[in-house]
């Protein structure tokens, strides 16, 4: 049930904010809005207020604002030349209306990330020592070993795990040089560019050596049920002393559905309880599936207070970092560096992410909404007919020529754009279903 509610909540927020941008801008610019629709048919709510028919559909996967005198996806080309029609307004006013949805999505992402940064503080992991290297991952190819302390990436010094991730992502699809300290000596390691095109060749497959400290908890999972709290330090599982998150994970996984004694520190107090990890199927690198234990905790992030202004600066930076990463991902697919199944995600993947985030808590869910809102802004501004970017492209041509394209040409281009868009939607759904099944 929580998955369904999370999906509806996430999609509704994104759609309402985007379409509200168009609606408010249209009314501000004096354009009559005939219909404001959230969701697709069947219609479950309808009310006419003034000249606008407000509708809510049962399927929350889209929405639209139908403006008088505008050629859009409905192919309604009826224009009377009335003053309150979209096409009767100057080009600059129409540009404001068309870009308002994208602006609202950007604003939403920046607002959410700013508030999260302000109230949560900047999330950092002040670790650069490697705790885990997957046996068959890219990290093993590079030559990383547990206990290596990463000093620099591509010549730039690193002080947190965030520094390592950022510099690594920036360097993808090229050679990346790592300087590590191992047993008191400095060692140069290399990520080779040709690995990037391999399946999951962008996944570094290493994790930092971090303490067994509790971060966010998943409601109704064993950890929350026995009263573990954020900030608790787990020090013993059964007879095994715990010194790191990696040791904690290994021991918990060994008790699927089996009770075990857990001991932890809370401030100066030592607490203990019996916990029964929830059995969860896990697929190994060779395709074999086995049950492992899960108790529903995430590792702890340090939080650094940064104030409101710096939170805003970081919110803007985070938003455009997400957009930049999506631009690079799209280019990797177009250039053939990565397959679509590795990079592209659609409604099914988003739904899964929404459910996972909701189980983690409101903070994770709002992070997801901010990320999706920035992605929605980027894809909507692409110059594809039927998207906001396609309408903007027509307006820029009209502004340059001093007159609009003919109605026949615009309808033809709009039809081609819809065909491209539908093809892209089918591709995304195919990728989603393939990922789900295989």
Helices and strands as residue ranges (DSSP letters): H 2-28, E 33-49, E 52-67, G 86-88, H 91-120, E 122-124, E 130-133, H 138-142, E 149-153, E 156-157, H 161-171, E 176-182, E 185-191, G 193-195, E 206-208, E 214-217, H 222-225, E 233-237, E 240-241, H 245-253, E 259-266, E 269-276, E 278-283, E 289-294, E 297-299, E 302-304, H 307-335, H 340-343, H 347-360, H 362-380, H 388-401, H 407-437
